[in-house]
Amino acid sequence: MLAIATLLLVLAGAGALAVWLTRALQVFKADSDATLAARNAEVGRQLEGITATMDRRLGELDTKVDRRMEHASKQTNAIHKQLGDVGRATTLLAEHAKELGQLQQVLRPPKARGGFGELLLGNLLRDRLPAEAYSLQYGFKNGERVDAVIRVDRLAPIDAKFPLDNFERLVDAQENSERELHEKAFSRDVKGHVDAIAAKYIRPDEGTYDFAFMYLPSEAIYYELVCGKTGALLSYAHEKRVLPVSPTTLTAYLQVVVLGLKGLQIEQHAHEVMAYCAQLQKDFGRFKEDFDLVGTHLGRAQTKFVDAEKRLDKFETKLDQAADSREVDAADVVAELPRAADAAA
């Protein structure tokens, strides 16, 4: 019986424990559900925030990518355009190179080079000087013609020379011996041109200066003549009173000539002003003489006026005295009339 009672007690305790456990589990489940719901809500809010942030950043990234793609597209188009321009420029340069090659072939004959140099010289003078300050193809009495002269006080002759053949051989020479050979040939050409200019165009008796210019259309040729190993040619030219010039150095000379011409114009205008002032001085002298004469006449007239005024004052005084004397005589006559009447009666 005791065992049965104990068993019943155990069973009753187990039932109570089961009920308590059931209730505890239900409470724990409710608490767990609430906690999970709160956690789920919080996680949902965080996920929404993260999603919104990601969406915003993705939108900004899309905008930046679109802008960069647009910029890259513009740069690509610009590069394609520049490449097209470069291609056209390359084609144009090739055409120019071809034209230069043709021009080089055309300039092979010395006469053609001379004509080309004269053309460049004429264009340079036309750009820098007034038309009356120079002449092209100026002729001397002996029939010689210089390419141009500059008119200042006297004539400054300028002749264009283009010693190209031996200069090109000199530049293209690879061996020293070959170079020395072409240097001698180039020096011989330049000396020949210097001698011809000195003999033909320096004519002080016909109004030229005692020097002349030798115009070299190529700066490279001028540099070789002045600074190269053939630099002794410059001293030779100066001894002959011939001044080699390039387009650059001739432009500097022409600038000085222009300033000189302006100075001459100023001097001429100054002489004209001085002549005008001298004429004004003469006119002023004549006016002063007339003014002095008028002053003299006015002075005499004033003297006569003063004398006449004095005489008029004297005459007025005499008139006053005469009038006073007449009044006295009339009073005496009036006083004597009654007595005369009485005497007559």
C-alpha positions as semicolon CSV with decimal commas, in nm:
position;residue;x (nm);y (nm);z (nm)
1;M;0,000;0,000;0,000
2;L;0,284;0,226;0,085
3;A;0,439;0,164;-0,252
4;I;0,111;0,241;-0,425
5;A;0,076;0,561;-0,227
6;T;0,429;0,654;-0,310
7;L;0,370;0,578;-0,675
8;L;0,053;0,790;-0,671
9;L;0,241;1,070;-0,509
10;V;0,514;1,044;-0,771
11;L;0,258;1,039;-1,048
12;A;0,079;1,338;-0,901
13;G;0,409;1,525;-0,870
14;A;0,499;1,430;-1,226
15;G;0,158;1,556;-1,347
16;A;0,203;1,885;-1,163
17;L;0,553;1,914;-1,299
18;A;0,425;1,846;-1,650
19;V;0,159;2,114;-1,611
20;W;0,419;2,359;-1,479
21;L;0,659;2,275;-1,757
22;T;0,381;2,319;-2,012
23;R;0,298;2,659;-1,873
24;A;0,665;2,756;-1,851
25;L;0,717;2,648;-2,209
26;Q;0,417;2,850;-2,318
27;V;0,547;3,158;-2,135
28;F;0,897;3,105;-2,278
29;K;0,747;3,057;-2,624
30;A;0,544;3,377;-2,591
31;D;0,853;3,566;-2,471
32;S;1,062;3,413;-2,747
33;D;0,801;3,502;-3,010
34;A;0,786;3,863;-2,887
35;T;1,165;3,888;-2,880
36;L;1,194;3,732;-3,225
37;A;0,922;3,964;-3,356
38;A;1,107;4,265;-3,213
39;R;1,434;4,139;-3,352
40;N;1,272;4,070;-3,689
41;A;1,123;4,419;-3,694
42;E;1,460;4,574;-3,607
43;V;1,638;4,359;-3,863
44;G;1,372;4,458;-4,118
45;R;1,424;4,826;-4,042
46;Q;1,801;4,787;-4,070
47;L;1,762;4,597;-4,396
48;E;1,535;4,872;-4,529
49;G;1,790;5,136;-4,429
50;I;2,071;4,935;-4,587
51;T;1,858;4,879;-4,897
52;A;1,779;5,251;-4,920
53;T;2,145;5,339;-4,873
54;M;2,250;5,085;-5,135
55;D;1,985;5,211;-5,374
56;R;2,100;5,571;-5,326
57;R;2,466;5,480;-5,368
58;L;2,388;5,266;-5,668
59;G;2,193;5,557;-5,816
60;E;2,484;5,795;-5,755
61;L;2,723;5,537;-5,897
62;D;2,502;5,501;-6,205
63;T;2,501;5,880;-6,247
64;K;2,880;5,898;-6,212
65;V;2,924;5,608;-6,450
66;D;2,689;5,774;-6,700
67;R;2,880;6,101;-6,671
68;R;3,213;5,931;-6,711
69;M;3,083;5,732;-7,002
70;E;2,954;6,053;-7,160
71;H;3,289;6,227;-7,093
72;A;3,476;5,927;-7,230
73;S;3,250;5,932;-7,534
74;K;3,320;6,301;-7,589
75;Q;3,693;6,244;-7,548
76;T;3,676;5,952;-7,786
77;N;3,495;6,166;-8,041
78;A;3,748;6,445;-7,989
79;I;4,032;6,196;-8,034
80;H;3,872;6,066;-8,350
81;K;3,832;6,423;-8,473
82;Q;4,193;6,506;-8,387
83;L;4,307;6,189;-8,554
84;G;4,109;6,297;-8,858
85;D;4,273;6,641;-8,841
86;V;4,613;6,478;-8,800
87;G;4,538;6,258;-9,099
88;R;4,438;6,559;-9,306
89;A;4,741;6,752;-9,182
90;T;4,964;6,458;-9,271
91;T;4,810;6,447;-9,615
92;L;4,855;6,822;-9,648
93;L;5,217;6,797;-9,533
94;A;5,275;6,521;-9,785
95;E;5,127;6,743;-10,054
96;H;5,343;7,034;-9,938
97;A;5,649;6,811;-9,934
98;K;5,563;6,707;-10,286
99;E;5,519;7,071;-10,386
100;L;5,849;7,161;-10,218
101;G;6,012;6,881;-10,411
102;Q;5,862;7,019;-10,730
103;L;5,973;7,370;-10,629
104;Q;6,322;7,239;-10,563
105;Q;6,324;7,087;-10,909
106;V;6,199;7,415;-11,055
107;L;6,471;7,608;-10,871
108;R;6,747;7,389;-11,007
109;P;6,827;7,628;-11,294
110;P;7,027;7,930;-11,164
111;K;6,811;8,174;-11,360
112;A;6,494;8,040;-11,196
113;R;6,653;8,073;-10,851
114;G;6,751;8,430;-10,931
115;G;6,397;8,515;-11,035
116;F;6,260;8,355;-10,718
117;G;6,504;8,557;-10,506
118;E;6,401;8,878;-10,683
119;L;6,036;8,795;-10,616
120;L;6,100;8,743;-10,245
121;L;6,304;9,063;-10,228
122;G;6,028;9,263;-10,396
123;N;5,766;9,124;-10,157
124;L;5,981;9,207;-9,855
125;L;6,039;9,566;-9,969
126;R;5,670;9,606;-10,051
127;D;5,572;9,490;-9,703
128;R;5,819;9,710;-9,514
129;L;5,865;10,034;-9,710
130;P;5,637;10,296;-9,867
131;A;5,620;10,279;-10,247
132;E;5,823;10,600;-10,297
133;A;6,110;10,470;-10,080
134;Y;6,233;10,199;-10,321
135;S;6,248;10,100;-10,688
136;L;6,272;9,758;-10,851
137;Q;6,493;9,679;-11,152
138;Y;6,674;10,013;-11,129
139;G;6,886;10,088;-11,435
140;F;7,227;10,260;-11,444
141;K;7,374;10,465;-11,726
142;N;7,586;10,176;-11,854
143;G;7,277;9,958;-11,898
144;E;7,325;9,745;-11,586
145;R;7,014;9,677;-11,379
146;V;7,012;9,604;-11,007
147;D;6,722;9,414;-10,854
148;A;6,623;9,701;-10,623
149;V;6,738;10,028;-10,471
150;I;6,631;10,194;-10,148
151;R;6,588;10,570;-10,173
152;V;6,709;10,762;-9,871
153;D;6,947;11,058;-9,917
154;R;7,118;10,848;-10,181
155;L;7,052;10,508;-10,339
156;A;7,126;10,181;-10,156
157;P;7,149;9,898;-10,418
158;I;7,023;9,549;-10,331
159;D;7,085;9,247;-10,552
160;A;6,943;8,899;-10,484
161;K;7,175;8,598;-10,509
162;F;7,093;8,231;-10,448
163;P;7,409;8,009;-10,444
164;L;7,219;7,687;-10,375
165;D;7,389;7,403;-10,568
166;N;7,725;7,388;-10,394
167;F;7,564;7,475;-10,061
168;E;7,343;7,164;-10,085
169;R;7,644;6,954;-10,177
170;L;7,827;7,104;-9,879
171;V;7,543;7,015;-9,642
172;D;7,502;6,662;-9,782
173;A;7,874;6,585;-9,774
174;Q;7,966;6,288;-9,555
175;E;8,345;6,287;-9,577
176;N;8,571;6,572;-9,468
177;S;8,752;6,574;-9,800
178;E;8,424;6,598;-9,987
179;R;8,307;6,873;-9,755
180;E;8,627;7,074;-9,804
181;L;8,588;7,041;-10,180
182;H;8,234;7,177;-10,171
183;E;8,332;7,452;-9,924
184;K;8,583;7,579;-10,176
185;A;8,322;7,565;-10,452
186;F;8,069;7,750;-10,234
187;S;8,328;8,014;-10,142
188;R;8,410;8,058;-10,511
189;D;8,042;8,110;-10,594
190;V;7,991;8,367;-10,317
191;K;8,309;8,559;-10,404
192;G;8,196;8,573;-10,765
193;H;7,862;8,724;-10,662
194;V;8,036;8,973;-10,428
195;D;8,277;9,084;-10,700
196;A;7,993;9,126;-10,951
197;I;7,785;9,339;-10,711
198;A;8,084;9,554;-10,615
199;A;8,178;9,615;-10,979
200;K;7,830;9,675;-11,122
201;Y;7,618;9,847;-10,861
202;I;7,837;10,055;-10,629
203;R;7,834;10,384;-10,827
204;P;7,861;10,694;-10,604
205;D;7,891;10,912;-10,916
206;E;7,534;10,805;-11,006
207;G;7,391;10,872;-10,662
208;T;7,451;10,541;-10,481
209;Y;7,614;10,490;-10,146
210;D;7,964;10,342;-10,138
211;F;7,820;10,003;-10,039
212;A;7,556;9,757;-10,164
213;F;7,347;9,476;-10,016
214;M;7,364;9,113;-10,131
215;Y;7,026;8,956;-10,047
216;L;7,036;8,581;-9,970
217;P;6,678;8,441;-9,957
218;S;6,788;8,142;-9,744
219;E;6,873;8,185;-9,375
220;A;7,079;7,863;-9,388
221;I;7,301;7,997;-9,667
222;Y;7,341;8,327;-9,482
223;Y;7,434;8,142;-9,162
224;E;7,694;7,934;-9,345
225;L;7,840;8,249;-9,499
226;V;7,857;8,436;-9,166
227;C;7,918;8,167;-8,903
228;G;8,031;7,852;-9,083
229;K;8,380;7,741;-9,171
230;T;8,347;7,968;-9,474
231;G;8,306;8,268;-9,239
232;A;8,608;8,438;-9,395
233;L;8,373;8,520;-9,682
234;L;8,204;8,784;-9,465
235;S;8,532;8,972;-9,424
236;Y;8,593;8,946;-9,796
237;A;8,246;9,088;-9,869
238;H;8,299;9,377;-9,625
239;E;8,631;9,459;-9,788
240;K;8,444;9,488;-10,117
241;R;8,180;9,714;-9,948
242;V;7,912;9,445;-9,998
243;L;7,683;9,361;-9,704
244;P;7,529;9,010;-9,712
245;V;7,177;9,007;-9,567
246;S;6,911;8,741;-9,508
247;P;6,533;8,801;-9,487
248;T;6,566;8,854;-9,111
249;T;6,863;9,089;-9,115
250;L;6,732;9,284;-9,415
251;T;6,406;9,333;-9,225
252;A;6,606;9,486;-8,938
253;Y;6,788;9,717;-9,185
254;L;6,454;9,818;-9,337
255;Q;6,316;9,901;-8,993
256;V;6,609;10,138;-8,944
257;V;6,542;10,287;-9,290
258;V;6,176;10,340;-9,201
259;L;6,279;10,520;-8,882
260;G;6,524;10,730;-9,084
261;L;6,253;10,820;-9,336
262;K;6,026;10,925;-9,051
263;G;6,310;11,137;-8,913
264;L;6,357;11,302;-9,253
265;Q;5,983;11,372;-9,271
266;I;5,994;11,527;-8,924
267;E;6,296;11,736;-9,026
268;Q;6,120;11,847;-9,343
269;H;5,808;11,938;-9,147
270;A;6,028;12,124;-8,898
271;H;6,180;12,329;-9,184
272;E;5,831;12,403;-9,313
273;V;5,720;12,513;-8,965
274;M;6,029;12,731;-8,929
275;A;5,963;12,890;-9,269
276;Y;5,603;12,950;-9,171
277;C;5,717;13,105;-8,841
278;A;5,961;13,329;-9,033
279;Q;5,677;13,440;-9,261
280;L;5,462;13,506;-8,956
281;Q;5,744;13,710;-8,806
282;K;5,762;13,921;-9,123
283;D;5,386;13,970;-9,122
284;F;5,401;14,062;-8,756
285;G;5,679;14,315;-8,832
286;R;5,466;14,479;-9,100
287;F;5,167;14,479;-8,864
288;K;5,384;14,639;-8,592
289;E;5,495;14,912;-8,833
290;D;5,132;14,983;-8,927
291;F;5,034;14,974;-8,561
292;D;5,314;15,218;-8,469
293;L;5,205;15,448;-8,753
294;V;4,844;15,440;-8,631
295;G;4,970;15,509;-8,279
296;T;5,168;15,807;-8,407
297;H;4,862;15,944;-8,587
298;L;4,648;15,884;-8,280
299;G;4,910;16,061;-8,064
300;R;4,910;16,363;-8,296
301;A;4,532;16,362;-8,308
302;Q;4,524;16,354;-7,927
303;T;4,765;16,650;-7,911
304;K;4,551;16,846;-8,156
305;F;4,242;16,749;-7,956
306;V;4,400;16,881;-7,632
307;D;4,504;17,203;-7,806
308;A;4,160;17,246;-7,957
309;E;4,002;17,178;-7,618
310;K;4,219;17,448;-7,459
311;R;4,128;17,696;-7,734
312;L;3,763;17,600;-7,693
313;D;3,785;17,668;-7,320
314;K;3,943;18,009;-7,389
315;F;3,680;18,084;-7,649
316;E;3,406;17,982;-7,406
317;T;3,556;18,212;-7,140
318;K;3,560;18,499;-7,383
319;L;3,200;18,430;-7,480
320;D;3,101;18,433;-7,114
321;Q;3,285;18,763;-7,065
322;A;3,122;18,908;-7,374
323;A;2,780;18,798;-7,254
324;D;2,840;18,959;-6,913
325;S;2,948;19,288;-7,072
326;R;2,635;19,296;-7,288
327;E;2,412;19,249;-6,984
328;V;2,580;19,545;-6,808
329;D;2,541;19,770;-7,113
330;A;2,171;19,676;-7,148
331;A;2,102;19,765;-6,782
332;D;2,268;20,106;-6,825
333;V;2,058;20,172;-7,134
334;V;1,736;20,085;-6,951
335;A;1,832;20,316;-6,664
336;E;1,904;20,611;-6,897
337;L;1,575;20,583;-7,095
338;P;1,350;20,768;-6,840
339;R;1,597;21,050;-6,808
340;A;1,621;21,085;-7,183
341;A;1,243;21,095;-7,211
342;D;1,215;21,365;-6,951
343;A;1,477;21,570;-7,124
344;A;1,292;21,544;-7,450
345;A;0,971;21,658;-7,293
